[in-house]
Amino acid sequence: MEKYLKVGVITSTHGLKGEFKIYPTTDDAKRFKKLSKVYLGEEYMPRKIMGVRFFKQFVIAKFEGFDTVEDAEAVKGKNLYVEHADAVPLGENEYYIADLIGMQVVENGTVLGQIRDVLETGANDVYIVDSADYGEFMIPAIRQCIRQVDVEQGIMQVELLPGLLPDKKDLQKGES
């Protein structure tokens, strides 16, 4: 389980007083109003939030210690994180994408591969799996396929529908 979860990316400065324009990577951008601090960049530097407002799809935020446009310019492009414990609570059968990445995918005791990415589509998410035996394949995040998810152990038990797993014979033909 990841200690930090990404909630946004600083896209640019806003104004002259050290404010940031943030593209939220969370399902609910309004959550920034409830946060008292975020962690800046992969160094996870804690920053107190002094103010938040919204403009179109962006969050405009002011952090303690950033008082000029030059201060803000220095961290443009950095990711923003919250601690896992401060994340929005999830419902039943919901998972943070960061917790799914790297998870082993297992069917009937056989490890099929590892989740590399999650595509968020309108209907349901799709897990992109890297496999030594099958190459890249995708699994829809639907009840018919996903049997059990153990975040602590990093294992997803699946039962794949016919046609979801590439045929090994087809993969070998492509190598010739």
DOZA-749184 format. One record per residue: y, z, x of N, C-alpha, C in turn; residue number from 1. Coordinates in Angstrom, 1 decimal, decimal comma. Each point is the difference from the previous one (the first is absolute). Example, Ala and Ser with C-alpha at 12.3 -4.5 7.8 and 13.67 -1.06 7.14 Angstrom:
% DOZA-749184
- -5,7/7,8/13,2/1,2/0,0/-0,9/1,2/0,0/0,9/1;
- 1,1/-0,7/-0,4/1,1/0,0/0,9/1,1/0,8/-0,8/2;
END
This chain:
% DOZA-749184
- -1,2/0,0/0,8/1,2/0,0/-0,8/1,2/0,0/0,9/1;
- 1,0/-0,9/-0,3/1,2/-0,1/0,7/0,9/1,2/-0,2/2;
- 0,7/0,5/1,0/0,9/1,1/-0,2/1,3/-0,4/-0,6/3;
- 0,5/-1,3/0,3/1,2/-0,5/-0,5/-0,3/-1,3/-0,9/4;
- 0,8/-0,2/-1,0/-0,1/-1,1/-0,9/1,4/-0,8/0,1/5;
- -0,1/-1,3/0,1/1,2/-0,8/0,1/0,6/-0,1/-1,4/6;
- 1,3/0,2/-0,1/0,7/-0,1/-1,3/1,1/-1,0/0,0/7;
- 0,4/-0,5/1,2/1,1/-1,0/0,0/0,2/-0,5/1,4/8;
- 0,9/-1,0/0,1/0,4/-0,7/1,2/1,5/-0,1/0,0/9;
- 0,7/0,4/1,1/1,4/-0,1/0,1/0,3/-1,5/0,3/10;
- 0,6/-0,7/-1,0/0,3/-1,4/0,2/1,3/-0,3/0,7/11;
- 1,0/0,9/-0,3/1,3/-0,2/0,6/0,9/1,2/-0,2/12;
- 1,2/-0,1/0,6/0,9/1,1/-0,3/0,7/-0,3/-1,3/13;
- 0,7/1,0/-0,5/0,8/-0,2/-1,2/1,3/0,7/0,1/14;
- 1,1/-0,7/0,0/1,3/0,6/0,2/0,2/0,4/1,5/15;
- 1,1/0,9/0,2/0,4/0,4/1,3/-0,3/1,4/0,3/16;
- -0,6/0,8/-0,9/-0,2/1,4/0,2/-1,4/0,4/0,3/17;
- -0,8/-0,9/0,5/-1,4/0,4/0,5/-1,0/-0,1/-1,1/18;
- 0,2/-0,7/-1,1/-1,0/-0,1/-1,1/-0,9/-1,2/0,3/19;
- -1,2/0,1/-0,6/-1,0/-1,0/0,2/-0,4/-0,7/-1,3/20;
- -0,3/-1,3/0,1/-0,6/-0,7/-1,1/-1,5/0,0/0,3/21;
- -0,8/0,5/-1,0/-1,5/0,2/0,2/-0,7/-0,8/-1,0/22;
- -1,0/-0,7/0,5/-0,9/-0,7/-0,9/-1,2/1,0/-0,3/23;
- -0,1/0,4/-1,2/-1,1/1,0/-0,3/-1,4/-0,7/0,0/24;
- -1,0/0,7/0,6/-1,3/-0,5/0,0/-0,9/0,9/-0,8/25;
- 0,6/0,8/-0,9/-0,7/0,9/-0,9/0,1/-0,6/-1,4/26;
- -0,9/0,4/-0,9/0,0/-0,6/-1,3/1,2/0,5/-0,8/27;
- 0,6/1,2/0,4/1,1/0,6/-0,8/1,2/0,3/1,0/28;
- 0,9/-0,9/0,0/1,2/0,1/0,9/0,8/1,3/-0,4/29;
- 0,0/0,4/-1,2/0,7/1,2/-0,5/-0,5/1,2/0,7/30;
- -1,2/0,0/0,6/-0,5/1,2/0,7/0,9/0,4/1,1/31;
- 0,9/-0,9/0,6/0,9/0,3/1,1/1,0/1,1/-0,5/32;
- 0,3/0,0/-1,3/0,9/1,1/-0,5/-0,6/1,4/0,1/33;
- -1,3/0,1/0,0/-0,7/1,3/0,0/-0,3/0,4/1,4/34;
- 0,1/-0,9/1,0/-0,3/0,4/1,4/1,1/0,7/0,7/35;
- -0,3/1,0/0,8/1,0/0,7/0,8/0,1/-0,5/1,4/36;
- -1,2/-0,6/0,4/0,0/-0,5/1,4/-1,0/-1,2/0,1/37;
- 0,2/-0,8/1,0/-1,0/-1,1/0,3/-0,2/0,1/1,5/38;
- -1,0/-0,8/0,5/-0,2/-0,1/1,4/0,3/-1,4/0,4/39;
- 0,8/-0,1/1,1/0,5/-1,3/0,4/-0,8/-0,6/1,1/40;
- -0,5/-1,2/-0,1/-0,7/-0,8/1,0/-1,4/0,6/0,3/41;
- -0,6/-0,7/1,0/-1,4/0,5/0,4/0,0/1,2/0,8/42;
- 1,2/0,5/0,4/0,2/1,3/0,6/0,0/1,1/-1,0/43;
- 0,1/-0,3/-1,3/0,0/0,9/-1,1/1,1/1,1/0,2/44;
- 1,2/-0,5/0,3/1,2/1,0/0,2/0,4/0,4/-1,4/45;
- 0,0/1,3/-0,3/0,4/0,5/-1,3/1,5/-0,2/-0,2/46;
- 0,4/-0,5/-1,2/1,4/-0,2/-0,3/0,3/0,5/-1,4/47;
- 0,9/0,9/-0,1/0,5/0,6/-1,3/0,7/-1,1/-0,8/48;
- -0,3/-0,2/-1,2/0,7/-0,9/-0,9/1,2/0,6/-0,6/49;
- 1,1/-0,6/0,2/1,3/0,6/-0,5/0,4/-0,6/-1,3/50;
- -0,5/-1,2/-0,3/0,4/-0,7/-1,3/-0,8/-1,2/-0,2/51;
- -0,2/-0,4/-1,2/-0,8/-1,2/-0,4/0,6/-0,6/-1,2/52;
- 0,1/-1,3/0,0/0,4/-0,8/-1,2/-0,8/-1,3/0,0/53;
- 0,2/-0,8/-1,0/-0,8/-1,2/-0,1/0,9/-1,2/-0,2/54;
- -0,5/-1,2/0,6/0,7/-1,2/-0,1/-1,0/-1,1/-0,1/55;
- -0,1/-0,7/-1,1/-1,0/-1,0/-0,3/-1,4/0,6/0,4/56;
- -0,8/-0,7/0,8/-1,3/0,6/0,4/0,0/0,9/1,2/57;
- 1,2/0,3/0,5/0,1/0,8/1,2/0,4/1,5/-0,3/58;
- -0,3/0,8/0,9/0,5/1,4/0,0/1,1/0,1/1,1/59;
- 1,1/0,6/-0,4/1,1/0,2/1,0/-0,1/1,5/0,3/60;
- -0,1/0,4/1,2/-0,2/1,4/0,4/0,9/0,4/1,2/61;
- 0,3/1,2/0,0/0,8/0,7/1,1/-0,9/1,1/0,6/62;
- -0,2/-0,1/1,3/-0,8/1,0/0,7/0,9/0,9/0,9/63;
- -0,3/1,2/0,1/0,7/0,9/0,9/-0,1/-0,5/1,4/64;
- 1,2/0,0/0,7/0,0/-0,4/1,4/0,4/-1,5/0,2/65;
- 0,2/-0,7/-1,1/0,4/-1,4/0,1/1,3/-0,1/-0,7/66;
- 1,1/-0,1/0,8/1,4/0,1/-0,6/0,8/-1,3/0,2/67;
- -0,5/-1,0/0,8/0,7/-1,2/0,2/-1,0/-1,2/-0,2/68;
- 0,6/-1,2/-0,2/-0,8/-1,1/-0,1/-0,8/-0,3/1,3/69;
- 0,6/0,4/1,1/-0,7/-0,1/1,3/-1,3/0,9/0,1/70;
- 0,2/1,2/-0,5/-1,2/0,9/-0,1/-1,1/-0,6/-0,8/71;
- 0,3/-0,6/-1,2/-0,9/-0,5/-0,9/-0,6/-1,3/0,6/72;
- 0,8/-0,8/0,7/-0,5/-1,3/0,5/-1,1/0,2/1,0/73;
- 0,0/1,2/0,7/-1,0/0,3/1,1/-1,5/0,1/-0,6/74;
- -0,1/0,3/-1,3/-1,3/0,2/-0,6/-0,4/-1,1/-1,0/75;
- 0,8/-1,1/-0,1/-0,3/-1,0/-0,9/-1,4/-0,6/0,3/76;
- -0,8/-0,2/-1,1/-1,3/-0,6/0,2/-1,1/1,1/0,0/77;
- 0,4/1,3/0,2/-1,0/1,0/0,1/-0,6/0,4/-1,4/78;
- -1,3/0,4/0,0/-0,6/0,5/-1,2/0,3/1,4/-0,3/79;
- -0,1/0,4/-1,3/0,3/1,3/-0,5/-1,3/0,5/-0,6/80;
- -0,3/1,3/0,3/-1,3/0,6/-0,4/0,3/1,4/-0,6/81;
- -1,0/0,4/-0,8/0,0/1,4/-0,5/-1,3/0,6/0,4/82;
- -0,1/1,3/0,0/-1,3/0,6/0,3/-0,9/-0,2/-1,2/83;
- -1,3/-0,1/0,3/-1,0/-0,2/-1,0/0,1/1,1/-1,1/84;
- 0,3/1,2/0,4/0,1/1,1/-0,9/1,2/-0,2/-1,0/85;
- 1,0/-0,7/0,4/1,2/-0,2/-0,8/-0,1/-1,3/-0,8/86;
- -1,1/-0,7/0,1/-0,1/-1,3/-0,8/-0,1/0,3/-1,5/87;
- 0,3/-1,1/-0,7/-0,2/0,1/-1,5/-1,4/0,2/-0,3/88;
- -0,3/1,0/-0,9/-1,4/0,2/-0,3/-0,6/-1,2/-0,7/89;
- -1,3/-0,2/0,3/-0,7/-1,2/-0,6/-0,8/0,4/-1,2/90;
- -0,3/-0,9/-0,8/-0,9/0,2/-1,1/-1,5/-0,2/0,4/91;
- -0,8/0,1/-1,0/-1,5/-0,1/0,3/-0,2/-1,5/0,4/92;
- -0,9/-0,2/1,0/-0,3/-1,3/0,6/1,2/-0,7/0,5/93;
- 1,0/0,7/0,5/1,1/-0,6/0,7/0,0/0,5/1,4/94;
- 0,4/-0,9/1,0/-0,1/0,3/1,4/1,3/-0,6/0,7/95;
- 0,4/0,7/1,0/1,1/-0,5/0,9/-0,6/-1,1/0,8/96;
- 0,7/-1,1/0,1/-0,4/-1,2/0,8/-0,3/0,5/1,5/97;
- 0,8/0,8/0,5/-0,2/0,5/1,4/-1,3/0,7/0,2/98;
- -0,5/0,6/-1,1/-1,3/0,7/0,1/-1,2/-1,0/-0,1/99;
- 0,3/-1,1/-0,6/-1,1/-1,0/-0,2/-0,2/-0,9/1,3/100;
- 1,1/-0,3/0,7/0,0/-0,8/1,2/-1,0/0,7/1,0/101;
- -0,9/-0,8/0,5/-1,0/0,5/1,0/-1,2/0,6/-0,6/102;
- -0,1/0,1/-1,3/-1,1/0,6/-0,7/-1,2/-0,9/0,1/103;
- -1,2/0,6/0,3/-1,3/-0,8/0,0/-0,4/-0,3/-1,4/104;
- -0,4/-1,3/-0,2/-0,5/-0,4/-1,3/-1,6/-0,1/0,1/105;
- -0,6/0,7/-0,9/-1,5/0,2/0,1/-0,6/-0,4/-1,3/106;
- -1,1/-0,8/0,0/-0,8/-0,4/-1,1/-1,4/0,3/0,2/107;
- -0,6/0,9/-0,8/-1,4/0,4/0,1/-0,4/0,4/1,4/108;
- 0,9/0,8/0,6/-0,3/0,6/1,3/0,3/-1,0/1,2/109;
- 0,4/-1,2/-0,3/0,4/-1,0/1,1/1,5/-0,1/0,1/110;
- 0,5/0,2/1,2/1,4/-0,1/0,3/0,3/-1,5/0,0/111;
- 0,9/-0,4/-0,9/0,4/-1,4/-0,1/1,2/-0,4/0,8/112;
- 0,9/1,0/0,2/1,2/-0,3/0,8/1,0/1,1/-0,2/113;
- 1,2/-0,3/0,4/1,1/1,0/0,0/1,2/-0,6/-0,7/114;
- 0,7/0,8/-0,9/1,2/-0,5/-0,7/1,1/-0,2/1,0/115;
- 0,5/-1,2/0,0/1,1/-0,3/0,9/1,4/0,0/-0,7/116;
- 0,0/-0,4/-1,3/1,2/0,0/-0,7/-0,2/0,0/-1,5/117;
- 1,0/0,3/-0,8/-0,1/0,0/-1,4/1,1/-0,9/-0,6/118;
- -0,5/-0,9/-0,8/1,0/-0,9/-0,7/0,2/0,6/-1,4/119;
- 1,3/0,1/-0,3/0,4/0,5/-1,3/0,3/-1,1/-0,9/120;
- -0,9/-0,3/-0,9/0,2/-1,1/-1,0/0,4/0,6/-1,3/121;
- 0,3/-0,8/-1,0/0,4/0,5/-1,3/-1,1/0,7/-0,7/122;
- -1,2/-0,6/0,0/-1,1/0,6/-0,8/-0,6/1,2/0,7/123;
- -0,4/-0,2/1,2/-0,7/1,1/0,8/0,2/-0,3/1,5/124;
- -0,1/1,1/0,8/0,1/-0,2/1,4/-1,3/-0,7/0,5/125;
- 0,1/-0,6/1,2/-1,1/-0,7/0,6/-0,1/0,5/1,5/126;
- -1,2/0,5/0,4/-0,2/0,5/1,3/-0,4/-1,1/0,9/127;
- 0,6/-0,2/1,1/-0,4/-1,0/1,0/-0,8/0,7/1,1/128;
- -1,2/-0,5/0,1/-1,0/0,7/0,9/-0,3/-0,9/1,2/129;
- 0,0/0,6/1,2/-0,5/-0,7/1,2/-1,4/0,4/0,3/130;
- -0,9/-1,0/0,2/-1,4/0,3/0,2/-0,5/-0,8/1,2/131;
- -0,8/0,6/0,9/-0,6/-0,6/1,1/-1,0/-1,1/-0,5/132;
- -0,7/0,3/-1,1/-1,0/-0,8/-0,5/0,5/-1,1/-1,0/133;
- 1,0/0,3/-0,7/0,5/-0,9/-1,1/1,4/-0,6/0,2/134;
- 0,7/0,4/1,1/1,3/-0,4/0,2/0,9/0,7/-1,0/135;
- 1,1/-0,6/-0,4/0,9/0,6/-1,0/-0,5/-0,3/-1,4/136;
- 0,0/1,0/-0,8/-0,2/-0,2/-1,5/0,8/1,0/-0,8/137;
- 0,1/-0,3/-1,3/0,8/0,9/-0,8/-0,8/0,6/-1,1/138;
- 0,5/1,2/-0,4/-0,7/0,7/-1,1/1,1/0,4/-1,0/139;
- -0,1/-0,3/-1,3/0,9/0,4/-0,9/-0,2/1,5/-0,3/140;
- 1,1/0,7/-0,2/0,0/1,4/-0,2/-0,2/0,3/-1,5/141;
- -1,3/-0,3/-0,4/-0,3/0,2/-1,4/-1,3/0,9/-0,1/142;
- -0,2/0,6/-1,1/-1,1/1,0/-0,2/-1,3/-0,6/0,2/143;
- -0,2/-1,3/-0,3/-1,3/-0,7/0,2/-0,4/-0,1/1,5/144;
- 1,0/0,0/0,9/-0,2/-0,1/1,4/0,1/1,3/0,8/145;
- 0,9/0,8/-0,4/0,3/1,2/0,8/-0,7/1,2/-0,7/146;
- -1,0/0,5/0,7/-0,8/1,1/-0,6/0,5/1,4/0,4/147;
- 0,4/0,1/1,2/0,4/1,4/0,5/0,9/-0,2/1,2/148;
- 1,1/0,8/0,0/0,9/0,0/1,2/0,1/1,4/0,5/149;
- -0,3/0,2/1,3/0,0/1,3/0,6/1,1/-0,1/1,1/150;
- 1,2/0,4/-0,3/1,1/-0,1/1,0/-0,2/0,9/1,2/151;
- -0,6/1,2/-0,2/-0,2/0,9/1,1/-1,0/-0,6/1,0/152;
- -1,1/-0,6/-0,5/-1,0/-0,6/0,9/0,4/-1,5/0,4/153;
- 0,9/-0,6/-0,7/0,4/-1,3/0,4/-1,0/-1,1/-0,5/154;
- -0,7/0,3/-1,1/-1,0/-0,9/-0,5/0,2/-0,4/-1,4/155;
- -0,1/-1,4/-0,3/0,0/-0,5/-1,3/-1,3/-0,6/-0,4/156;
- -0,7/0,6/-1,0/-1,2/-0,6/-0,4/0,3/-1,1/-1,0/157;
- -0,7/-1,1/0,1/0,3/-1,1/-0,9/-1,3/-0,6/-0,5/158;
- 0,1/-0,8/-1,1/-1,1/-0,8/-0,5/0,7/-1,4/-0,3/159;
- -0,2/-0,9/0,9/0,7/-1,3/-0,1/-0,6/-0,9/-1,0/160;
- 0,9/-0,6/-0,7/-0,4/-1,0/-1,0/-0,5/-1,3/0,7/161;
- -0,9/-0,8/-0,6/-0,5/-1,2/0,7/1,1/-0,9/0,4/162;
- 0,0/-0,5/1,2/1,0/-1,0/0,4/1,1/0,6/0,8/163;
- 0,1/1,4/0,0/1,1/0,6/0,8/-0,3/0,0/1,5/164;
- -1,2/0,2/0,4/-0,4/0,0/1,4/-0,4/-1,4/0,5/165;
- 0,6/-0,4/1,0/-0,3/-1,4/0,5/-1,5/0,0/0,4/166;
- -0,6/-1,1/-0,1/-1,4/-0,2/0,4/-0,1/-0,2/1,5/167;
- -0,9/0,8/0,6/-0,1/0,0/1,5/-0,3/-1,5/0,5/168;
- -0,8/-0,7/-0,8/-0,4/-1,3/0,4/1,2/-0,9/0,1/169;
- 0,9/0,1/-1,0/1,2/-0,8/0,0/0,9/0,3/1,2/170;
- 0,0/1,3/0,4/0,8/0,4/1,2/-0,6/-0,6/1,3/171;
- -1,3/0,0/0,1/-0,6/-0,6/1,2/0,2/-1,5/0,0/172;
- 0,0/-0,7/-1,1/0,3/-1,5/0,0/1,3/-0,3/0,5/173;
- 1,0/0,9/-0,3/1,4/-0,2/0,5/0,2/0,2/1,4/174;
- -0,9/0,7/0,7/0,1/0,2/1,4/-0,5/-1,2/0,9/175;
- -0,8/-0,9/-0,6/-0,6/-1,1/0,8/1,1/-0,9/0,5/176;
END
